[in-house]
Amino acid sequence: MFRRKLSALDYHNPAGFNCRDETEFRNFIVWLEDQKIRHYKIEDRGNLRNIHSEDWPKSFEKYMKDVNCPFKIQERQETVDWLLGLAVRLEYGDNADKYKDSTPDGAKNADNTAKNAEPLINLDVNNPDFKAGVMALANLLQIQRHDDYLVMLKAIRILVQERLTQDAVAKASQSKEGLPVALEKHILGFDTGDAVINEAAQILRLLHIEELRELQTKINEAIVAVQAIIADPKTDHRLGKCGVLSLPNSSGFLAWLCTLQGPRIPVGFVLTL
Protein backbone atom coordinates (compact mmCIF):
# COMPACT_ATOMS: atom_id res chain seq x y z
CA MET A 1 0.00 0.00 0.00
CA PHE A 2 3.06 2.29 0.17
CA ARG A 3 4.63 1.31 -3.16
CA ARG A 4 3.79 4.46 -5.12
CA LYS A 5 5.07 6.85 -2.48
CA LEU A 6 8.17 4.77 -1.87
CA SER A 7 8.87 4.74 -5.60
CA ALA A 8 8.41 8.50 -5.77
CA LEU A 9 10.99 8.85 -3.00
CA ASP A 10 13.45 6.44 -4.73
CA TYR A 11 13.32 3.90 -1.92
CA HIS A 12 15.53 0.89 -2.73
CA ASN A 13 12.78 -1.72 -2.25
CA PRO A 14 9.33 -0.16 -2.74
CA ALA A 15 7.56 -3.39 -3.66
CA GLY A 16 8.98 -5.51 -0.83
CA PHE A 17 8.82 -3.05 2.05
CA ASN A 18 7.25 -4.60 5.16
CA CYS A 19 6.50 -2.15 7.95
CA ARG A 20 5.67 -5.01 10.34
CA ASP A 21 9.29 -6.19 10.29
CA GLU A 22 10.82 -4.35 13.24
CA THR A 23 14.37 -4.11 11.89
CA GLU A 24 13.26 -3.06 8.42
CA PHE A 25 10.86 -0.54 9.91
CA ARG A 26 13.54 1.10 12.08
CA ASN A 27 16.00 1.26 9.19
CA PHE A 28 13.28 2.81 7.05
CA ILE A 29 12.58 5.54 9.62
CA VAL A 30 16.30 6.36 9.80
CA TRP A 31 16.53 6.51 5.99
CA LEU A 32 13.43 8.68 5.77
CA GLU A 33 14.77 11.20 8.30
CA ASP A 34 18.32 11.22 6.90
CA GLN A 35 17.41 11.45 3.22
CA LYS A 36 14.00 13.09 2.93
CA ILE A 37 12.46 14.71 5.99
CA ARG A 38 15.62 16.00 7.71
CA HIS A 39 13.70 17.47 10.64
CA TYR A 40 16.60 16.98 13.07
CA LYS A 41 20.09 18.33 12.71
CA ILE A 42 22.64 15.66 11.90
CA GLU A 43 24.09 15.72 15.39
CA ASP A 44 20.62 15.23 16.91
CA ARG A 45 19.81 12.03 15.02
CA GLY A 46 21.95 9.73 17.14
CA ASN A 47 19.15 8.23 19.24
CA LEU A 48 17.02 7.60 16.16
CA ARG A 49 19.91 5.97 14.33
CA ASN A 50 20.64 3.60 17.21
CA ILE A 51 18.06 1.05 16.01
CA HIS A 52 19.33 -1.71 18.33
CA SER A 53 18.76 0.31 21.50
CA GLU A 54 16.00 -0.67 23.90
CA ASP A 55 15.06 3.01 24.12
CA TRP A 56 14.52 3.34 20.37
CA PRO A 57 10.68 3.25 20.67
CA LYS A 58 10.85 6.21 23.04
CA SER A 59 13.12 8.07 20.63
CA PHE A 60 10.75 7.33 17.77
CA GLU A 61 7.75 8.44 19.81
CA LYS A 62 9.52 11.73 20.54
CA TYR A 63 10.33 12.08 16.84
CA MET A 64 6.65 11.62 15.94
CA LYS A 65 5.69 14.41 18.36
CA ASP A 66 8.40 16.67 16.96
CA VAL A 67 7.11 16.30 13.40
CA ASN A 68 3.49 16.69 14.63
CA CYS A 69 2.38 13.23 13.54
CA PRO A 70 -1.28 12.79 14.61
CA PHE A 71 -1.00 9.01 15.11
CA LYS A 72 0.21 6.91 17.99
CA ILE A 73 3.23 4.66 17.88
CA GLN A 74 1.00 1.57 17.88
CA GLU A 75 -0.71 2.73 14.65
CA ARG A 76 2.21 1.73 12.48
CA GLN A 77 0.59 1.66 9.04
CA GLU A 78 -1.05 5.04 9.53
CA THR A 79 2.22 6.49 10.85
CA VAL A 80 4.24 5.20 7.90
CA ASP A 81 1.71 6.53 5.43
CA TRP A 82 1.67 9.95 7.10
CA LEU A 83 5.47 10.18 7.22
CA LEU A 84 5.66 9.18 3.55
CA GLY A 85 3.18 11.91 2.68
CA LEU A 86 5.25 14.43 4.64
CA ALA A 87 8.40 13.27 2.85
CA VAL A 88 6.75 13.59 -0.57
CA ARG A 89 5.66 17.15 0.22
CA LEU A 90 9.13 18.09 1.40
CA GLU A 91 10.67 16.43 -1.65
CA TYR A 92 8.42 18.45 -3.91
CA GLY A 93 9.29 21.64 -2.01
CA ASP A 94 12.99 21.01 -2.52
CA ASN A 95 12.49 20.36 -6.25
CA ALA A 96 9.54 22.59 -7.08
CA ASP A 97 11.04 23.85 -10.34
CA LYS A 98 11.60 20.27 -11.48
CA TYR A 99 8.03 19.13 -10.95
CA LYS A 100 5.93 22.25 -11.49
CA ASP A 101 5.53 21.68 -15.24
CA SER A 102 5.04 17.91 -15.09
CA THR A 103 1.62 16.37 -15.63
CA PRO A 104 0.30 12.91 -14.71
CA ASP A 105 -0.04 10.22 -17.36
CA GLY A 106 -3.14 10.79 -19.42
CA ALA A 107 -3.86 14.19 -17.90
CA LYS A 108 -3.21 15.96 -21.21
CA ASN A 109 -6.10 14.09 -22.82
CA ALA A 110 -8.49 14.54 -19.88
CA ASP A 111 -11.66 16.50 -20.30
CA ASN A 112 -11.27 20.11 -19.21
CA THR A 113 -14.69 20.02 -17.64
CA ALA A 114 -13.30 17.86 -14.88
CA LYS A 115 -11.82 21.00 -13.36
CA ASN A 116 -15.32 22.22 -12.62
CA ALA A 117 -16.45 18.90 -11.18
CA GLU A 118 -17.60 18.34 -7.64
CA PRO A 119 -14.69 18.78 -5.19
CA LEU A 120 -15.09 15.33 -3.61
CA ILE A 121 -14.70 13.64 -7.01
CA ASN A 122 -11.16 14.96 -7.38
CA LEU A 123 -10.32 14.48 -3.72
CA ASP A 124 -6.76 13.29 -3.15
CA VAL A 125 -7.28 10.31 -0.87
CA ASN A 126 -3.51 9.90 -0.48
CA ASN A 127 -3.09 13.35 1.02
CA PRO A 128 -1.82 12.91 4.58
CA ASP A 129 -3.91 15.85 5.79
CA PHE A 130 -7.04 14.19 4.39
CA LYS A 131 -6.20 10.89 6.06
CA ALA A 132 -5.39 12.56 9.36
CA GLY A 133 -8.69 14.45 9.25
CA VAL A 134 -10.75 11.35 8.46
CA MET A 135 -8.99 9.39 11.19
CA ALA A 136 -9.60 12.17 13.72
CA LEU A 137 -13.32 12.24 12.86
CA ALA A 138 -13.52 8.43 13.03
CA ASN A 139 -11.94 8.43 16.48
CA LEU A 140 -14.23 11.23 17.65
CA LEU A 141 -17.35 9.44 16.41
CA GLN A 142 -16.05 6.00 17.49
CA ILE A 143 -16.27 4.54 13.97
CA GLN A 144 -14.48 1.29 13.12
CA ARG A 145 -11.24 1.82 11.23
CA HIS A 146 -10.82 0.65 7.67
CA ASP A 147 -7.87 0.46 5.31
CA ASP A 148 -9.81 2.51 2.76
CA TYR A 149 -10.21 6.06 4.02
CA LEU A 150 -13.07 6.71 1.58
CA VAL A 151 -15.03 3.89 3.23
CA MET A 152 -14.51 5.55 6.61
CA LEU A 153 -15.58 8.90 5.14
CA LYS A 154 -18.81 7.32 3.85
CA ALA A 155 -19.44 5.80 7.29
CA ILE A 156 -18.95 9.22 8.86
CA ARG A 157 -21.42 10.74 6.38
CA ILE A 158 -24.05 8.10 7.17
CA LEU A 159 -23.62 8.57 10.91
CA VAL A 160 -23.92 12.35 10.62
CA GLN A 161 -27.04 12.07 8.45
CA GLU A 162 -28.77 9.57 10.73
CA ARG A 163 -27.70 10.81 14.16
CA LEU A 164 -26.47 14.41 14.02
CA THR A 165 -28.91 16.26 11.76
CA GLN A 166 -31.43 18.63 13.31
CA ASP A 167 -34.31 16.22 12.71
CA ALA A 168 -32.40 13.26 14.18
CA VAL A 169 -31.38 15.24 17.27
CA ALA A 170 -34.93 16.53 17.76
CA LYS A 171 -36.35 13.02 17.45
CA ALA A 172 -33.84 11.57 19.90
CA SER A 173 -34.55 14.32 22.44
CA GLN A 174 -38.25 13.51 22.54
CA SER A 175 -39.02 11.70 25.77
CA LYS A 176 -41.59 8.93 25.79
CA GLU A 177 -44.12 9.42 28.57
CA GLY A 178 -45.82 6.47 30.18
CA LEU A 179 -48.18 5.68 33.00
CA PRO A 180 -46.86 4.46 36.35
CA VAL A 181 -47.54 0.80 37.02
CA ALA A 182 -47.99 -0.75 40.46
CA LEU A 183 -46.22 -4.10 40.19
CA GLU A 184 -47.76 -5.41 43.39
CA LYS A 185 -51.18 -5.41 41.70
CA HIS A 186 -50.00 -7.79 38.98
CA ILE A 187 -49.82 -11.47 39.88
CA LEU A 188 -46.73 -13.19 38.52
CA GLY A 189 -48.09 -16.74 38.76
CA PHE A 190 -44.91 -18.29 40.05
CA ASP A 191 -42.22 -17.60 42.61
CA THR A 192 -38.48 -17.71 41.94
CA GLY A 193 -37.56 -17.37 45.60
CA ASP A 194 -35.88 -14.02 45.00
CA ALA A 195 -37.86 -10.76 45.32
CA VAL A 196 -35.61 -8.92 42.85
CA ILE A 197 -35.96 -11.63 40.22
CA ASN A 198 -39.71 -11.75 40.78
CA GLU A 199 -39.94 -8.02 40.14
CA ALA A 200 -37.82 -8.31 37.00
CA ALA A 201 -40.06 -11.14 35.76
CA GLN A 202 -43.15 -8.99 36.33
CA ILE A 203 -41.62 -6.18 34.28
CA LEU A 204 -40.72 -8.57 31.47
CA ARG A 205 -44.26 -9.98 31.46
CA LEU A 206 -45.77 -6.49 31.20
CA LEU A 207 -43.44 -5.62 28.34
CA HIS A 208 -44.36 -8.85 26.61
CA ILE A 209 -48.07 -8.08 26.98
CA GLU A 210 -47.45 -4.65 25.44
CA GLU A 211 -45.73 -6.28 22.47
CA LEU A 212 -48.64 -8.73 22.09
CA ARG A 213 -51.08 -5.83 22.03
CA GLU A 214 -49.12 -4.17 19.26
CA LEU A 215 -49.07 -7.47 17.37
CA GLN A 216 -52.83 -7.86 17.85
CA THR A 217 -53.42 -4.38 16.41
CA LYS A 218 -51.29 -5.12 13.38
CA ILE A 219 -53.05 -8.45 12.76
CA ASN A 220 -56.45 -6.76 12.97
CA GLU A 221 -55.24 -4.19 10.46
CA ALA A 222 -54.06 -7.02 8.19
CA ILE A 223 -57.48 -8.69 8.39
CA VAL A 224 -59.23 -5.45 7.44
CA ALA A 225 -56.80 -4.93 4.54
CA VAL A 226 -57.39 -8.49 3.26
CA GLN A 227 -61.16 -8.09 3.53
CA ALA A 228 -61.02 -4.86 1.55
CA ILE A 229 -59.13 -6.59 -1.26
CA ILE A 230 -60.84 -9.95 -1.69
CA ALA A 231 -64.31 -9.51 -0.14
CA ASP A 232 -67.23 -10.29 -2.49
CA PRO A 233 -69.25 -7.09 -3.06
CA LYS A 234 -72.40 -9.29 -3.24
CA THR A 235 -71.92 -10.52 0.30
CA ASP A 236 -75.00 -10.04 2.42
CA HIS A 237 -73.58 -8.33 5.46
CA ARG A 238 -76.88 -8.91 7.32
CA LEU A 239 -75.86 -12.52 7.62
CA GLY A 240 -72.62 -11.65 9.33
CA LYS A 241 -72.21 -12.04 13.04
CA CYS A 242 -70.13 -9.89 15.33
CA GLY A 243 -68.02 -11.69 17.83
CA VAL A 244 -64.56 -12.42 19.09
CA LEU A 245 -62.19 -14.71 17.24
CA SER A 246 -59.67 -16.38 19.56
CA LEU A 247 -56.66 -18.10 18.05
CA PRO A 248 -54.53 -20.59 20.00
CA ASN A 249 -51.32 -19.61 18.24
CA SER A 250 -49.96 -17.55 15.37
CA SER A 251 -49.56 -20.57 13.08
CA GLY A 252 -53.31 -21.29 13.36
CA PHE A 253 -54.03 -17.69 12.42
CA LEU A 254 -51.86 -17.90 9.34
CA ALA A 255 -53.56 -21.15 8.26
CA TRP A 256 -56.97 -19.53 8.73
CA LEU A 257 -55.92 -16.38 6.90
CA CYS A 258 -54.79 -18.39 3.89
CA THR A 259 -58.24 -19.98 3.56
CA LEU A 260 -60.11 -16.68 3.34
CA GLN A 261 -62.03 -16.41 0.08
CA GLY A 262 -64.87 -14.11 -0.93
CA PRO A 263 -68.09 -14.24 1.06
CA ARG A 264 -66.67 -16.69 3.65
CA ILE A 265 -64.73 -13.91 5.34
CA PRO A 266 -66.18 -13.25 8.79
CA VAL A 267 -67.52 -9.75 8.96
CA GLY A 268 -67.11 -7.63 12.08
CA PHE A 269 -64.77 -10.01 13.90
CA VAL A 270 -62.05 -8.70 16.19
CA LEU A 271 -59.01 -10.81 16.83
CA THR A 272 -57.78 -11.34 20.37
CA LEU A 273 -54.74 -13.29 21.45
Secondary structure, DSSP 8 states (H G I E B T S, - for coil): --HHHHHHTT-S-TTT--TTSHHHHHHHHHHHIIIII--S-GGG-HHHH-TTSTTHHHHHHHHHHHTT--S-TT-HHHHHHHHHHHHHHHHHHHTHHHHTT---TTGGGS-GGGGGS-TTTT--TT-HHHHHHHHHHHHHHT----S-HHHHHHHHHHHHHHHSSHHHHHHHH---------GGGS--SS--S-HHHHHHHHHHHHHHHHHHHHHHHHHHHHHHHHHHHH--TT--GGG---EEEE-SSHHHHHHHHHT--GGGS-SSEEEE-
